[in-house]
Amino acid sequence: MTTTLALAGKGGVGKTTVAGMIIKYLAQNQTGSILAIDADPSSNLNMVLGLDLEWTVGDIREDMLEQVKSSLTNGGAAMGTMPGGTSKRDYLEYHVRSSLAEGSRFDLIAMGRGEGQGCYCAVNHNLREVIDGMSRHYAYVVIDNEAGMEHLSRRTTRDVQHLFIVSDPTQRGLVAAQRIADMRRELDINIENAYLIVNRLNGEMPHALKAFTEKMDVPLLGTIPADEALAEFEFSGKPLVELGDESPVYRAVEGMMRQVLK
């Protein structure tokens, strides 16, 4: 059985850092393989994980559509096939598997660039089936989502066991987190558990923010302290998954994961 964990939150709150710490925890404390899916168009989860990224799924999708468009213009390929007779599904599956960045304990698929002009419904359906099929072979799937939640159902048809909504310690961040919490019920996928994580907290949480979190329709799982050493680590170019276990950022995430995956 695959356990799927997803992260959401407005831009700039540190979702990718939290995703990296979750993957570090899983790699060190859980058995089974891990697939990371970078669903953010900026595609920088690979830097956090220390993996090289050559192709993204967005590159593959656009390349396929360009080939189909060119072939049809020249009177070639049938509607369901690529030039040479390969089906679109087989083409996508081969290239998505080839784009997989492989590590010793975790692999990565990056969704990459957003959609251009035209209809993407059919190709997105095929991509969803291909990625879901690959996900079944992993014990854990961690999805670093875009700023909102509206695209999560385009990435997977799988149930999400744990959704982590990340916010910074600001009222604007928490308002965005509440909107995401509300939106989760409108998706075409089932989310079993949802939690709030407040990131980059200096000291104790201000009373006003704590009162706000208590009224939200999602429980506060925990907080992650602000840590200047984290920025210094990033500037050095080292992957964040190489942070020491004594890091207060990692220790905070470790405590939350032990609680969720007990």
C-alpha positions, 0 to 999 in steps of 0.5 A, a space after each residue: 500500500 502506498 501512503 501519499 503525503 501532499 504539501 500546499 500553501 501560498 508561495 514563499 512559505 517554505 513548502 519545499 523545505 518542509 517537503 525535503 525534511 519529510 523526505 529526509 525523515 522517511 528515508 532515515 526512519 521508514 522502510 520502503 521506497 520514496 517518490 517525490 513529485 515536484 508539482 511546482 513549476 519552479 521545479 527546485 525540489 531537486 536542489 533540496 534533494 541533491 538530484 540532477 534534473 534534466 527533463 520535466 513532465 512539462 517538457 515532455 508534454 509540450 514536446 509531444 504536442 508539438 510533434 503531434 501538431 507538426 505531424 497532423 499539419 503534414 498529413 501524418 499521425 492518426 489522432 491516437 498515435 505519435 509519428 511512427 505509430 507509437 501510442 501517445 500513452 506509450 510515448 508519455 510512459 517511456 519518457 516520463 520514466 526516462 525523466 525520473 531522477 533516481 537517488 539511493 533512497 528516493 526518486 523524483 519526478 518534476 512536473 515543470 512548466 505550466 500549460 501553454 495554449 490549447 486543450 490539455 485534457 487528454 494528455 493530462 489524463 494520460 499523464 495522470 494514469 502514467 504517474 499513478 501507475 508508477 506511484 504504486 511501486 513506492 511505499 511513500 509518495 510526497 507531492 510538493 504542490 503549487 501555491 494553491 490546491 486547484 491543480 492537485 487533482 490534475 496530478 493524481 487520482 490517488 487518495 491523499 492520506 496526509 495533507 500538510 498546509 504550510 503557512 508562515 506566522 502571518 495573518 495573510 499566510 493563515 488566511 490563505 491556509 484556511 482557503 486551502 483547507 476549505 478548497 480540499 473538499 471540492 477536489 476530485 480526490 479524497 483527503 483523509 487527514 489535513 494539518 496546519 504547519 506554521 513555518 519560520 516562527 521566531 519564538 512563541 506564536 503571538 497570541 492573535 495568531 494562536 487564536 486565529 489557528 484555533 478557529 481554523 477548520 484544520 488542526 495545528 500539527 506543529 511549528 517550525 522555528 526560524 533558523 539562520 543556519 538553514 539559509 547559510 546551508 542553502 547558500 553553500 549549495 548543499 542539499 537540505 536533506 544533508 542537514 544534520 539531525 540536530 537541526 531545529 528545523 529537522 527536529 521539528 518536522 521529525 516530531 510531527 512525522 512521528 506523530 502522524 505516521 506512528 
